[in-house]
Amino acid sequence: MNFLIFLKYIIKNYPILLGATFFVLVIGGLIEAGALLVIAPIIDIITHPEVSSGITKKIEEIIITLGLGFDLWMLLFIYFAIVLVKSLFDVSAMYLILSMKYRLMKAIILETYQAIFGARWYFFVKEKQGKLLNTFTREISGMGDCLAGTGRLFAEILKLAMYLILLFYISWQVALVGFGFSFLVGIPLLSLGKLTYKFGKKNTSTANDWLSAVQENFSLAKIILGFALQKKSENVVKEKFEKHTKATLASQLFTLFIAHIYLPLGVLGIIILFYTGEYYSLTLSEIGILIVAYIKIVPIMKNIVSEKNIVDMAFPSYEQIMNMIKDAKKMNQTSGNIAFKNFNKSIKINDISFAYPNNKAVINNLSLQIKKGQMIAIVGESGSGKSTLIDVIMGFNDPTSGDILIDDTPLKKYDINSYREKIGYVPQGGDLFNASITQNIKWANEKATDEQIQRICKETYADSFIKSFPEGYETLVGDRGIRLSGGQLQRIALARALIRKPEILILDEATSSLDSKSEKNIQEALDKIVKKTTIIVIAHRLSTILKADHIFVINHGRVVEEGNYEDLIKLNGSFKKMIEQQAFILGGKIS
C-alpha cells in the first residue's frame, strides 16, 4: 500500500521522468533476457555440438540471417556485447531514478519551506524547533531514499517479470515450481510491512526528540554554563540519543535479516529447480538457462522485499512531512490583495481580543489609536500582553475578534508582505544572522550602498565600535550575533531596521541592553526620525517613556490608562505605581 502511495506521488509530479525510466528498464530487461538466451547455444556447442536445443536452433537462424558466422567465438562476442549494452542501460535507469529522487527532494523541500513560512506565527510557537530541523534534514533525506527505493522496487518488479516470462517460455512446469517456491518464501516476508512501519515510526519519533534536545541545549548554552549544569544537559542528550540508537539498530538489524535470509533459501530453490528440470527431460542448456535465471531471480526477490521494507520504514518520514505541510497550510497567513503603499493617517485598533488555541485570552477587548508621526510607548507588567499586541499589529497573529484598521482599511485586506515591507522591526534580542555586519544590515535592503550603511550606523552610534574591530564592517557576528555585546547587537539590529527607511518603526525592548550613554545616543537618533517615521516602542526605560507622545498602559490585555507622561503621573494610578516600584530603568524624575 505504501509503495502504491509513493508510486502515485511520483506519477503525479514527474510522469515524463517516470515514463523514461520505465522505457529504459523495459529495454534493459529485454536485453538481459536476450543475454540469457545466448547461453543456450554456448552450452550446446561446448557440451554436445551435434545436438541442439530449440532455443539454439532459433538463435542460429537469427545469426545466419544477419550474415554472421555461427561459432563459439561469435556467440561469446555477442554475449559480451549484450551484457555491456545491458550494463549501460542499468546505469541509465539508476541515473533516471536518482534524478527523480533529487528533483522530488528539491520540490518537497521548497513546498515544505513555503508552507511553513506561509503560516501564521502560531505555527512556529506550536512546533518544536528540533522537529522542524529534523524534518528538513533526516526526514526529507529519508523521504528521498524512499522515493528512490520506490523507483528501485519498480525496476526490480520489471526485471522479475522479464525473467518469469523467460522461465515460462522454456518450461512452464519448471517455472511454476520455481515461482511457486519463491512465492511461498517471499509472501510472508512481504507481509511484514506493518512491523517495518512501526520501526520507522519509532525511528522518526526518537530522531525528533534527540535533535530537539540538541537544538535546545545549544540555544540555551549560556544558561547551562551559567548554572554549571553541563553534565545534566549532557545526560539529556545522551538519553535521547540512546533511545534513537536503540530504535535505529532494531530497524537496521531487521532489514539485514531480511536481506541475508534469502541466500540459503535461494540455494534450496536452485536444487529444486535442477531436479525438476531433469524430471521433465530438459536439455542441459535449458536447465542451465533456468538455473542462471533463477540465480538472477533470487537477489531480485531479496531486493523487492528489502526495498519494500525500506519504503515501509521510511513511510513515517513521508507522513511527518506531509502532515507538517498540511498543518502549516491550515494555519496559512492571512493576506489580502490590496498593495500597501504608504502609511498616511493612523492605526486604529478597535475592541480586539486574541487567544492561542486552547488557552486563555492574552488580549481582551483592547482599543487604541496610533497617529502617523507619533512616538507611542506601550508599557505594562510582564505577561500583560504587550508583545502579543505587537504581533497582532504586525499581522503575525489574527485577532479572534475586533478589527485593526490601517488608514481606515482593515489590515486583513492588505497584502501582508507589502505591509511588512514598510515596517522596520527590532526584536528584543536583536537576532542577527551568522554573517558580516554589512551583510546583516544589507539583508533588510539589498540595494543599500556601503555609504548608506555607514551613515545609518553613525546615526545609531554603531560606527565607532564597528571600526574598532580588525575587520570593521566585514566582521562576522556569529550565530544570532553571539560575538557582540547586547548593546552592540541591538544597535546593529536598529541600523538594519532603519536601512529600509520604514514608515513604521517597531521597537520591542530595543534599548534594554544599552548603557546610559548608548541609550542617550539612540534616543537622539530616534528624535531625528520621529517626525518622518511613526515609532511604536515597548519600553522599560523611563527616558524612552518621557520622550513618547502617547503612552498606553496595558494590564491583563486591556488599556487601563493612556496619555503623555505628565498626564499619567497626575492620574496617580497604575503607571505612577509602576514608577514608584521601579518597574522602569530609571533615567528621569517623577514630576
Salt bridges, closest charged atoms under 4 A:
GLU32 OE1 - LYS86 NZ 3.25
GLU32 OE2 - LYS296 NZ 3.74
GLU50 OE2 - HIS48 ND1 3.89
ASP90 OD2 - LYS86 NZ 2.35
GLU111 OE2 - LYS329 NZ 3.69
GLU127 OE2 - LYS126 NZ 3.05
GLU127 OE1 - LYS131 NZ 3.74
GLU139 OE2 - ARG138 NH1 2.46
ASP145 OD1 - LYS101 NZ 2.81
GLU234 OE2 - LYS231 NZ 3.39
GLU239 OE2 - LYS243 NZ 3.71
GLU307 OE2 - ARG152 NE 2.92
ASP312 OD2 - LYS308 NZ 2.76
GLU319 OE1 - LYS201 NZ 3.55
ASP408 OD2 - LYS345 NZ 2.61
ASP408 OD1 - LYS348 NZ 3.20
ASP431 OD1 - ARG480 NH2 3.00
ASP463 OD2 - LYS467 NZ 3.47
GLU509 OE2 - HIS540 ND1 2.49
ASP527 OD2 - LYS547 NZ 3.56
GLU562 OE1 - HIS550 NE2 2.85
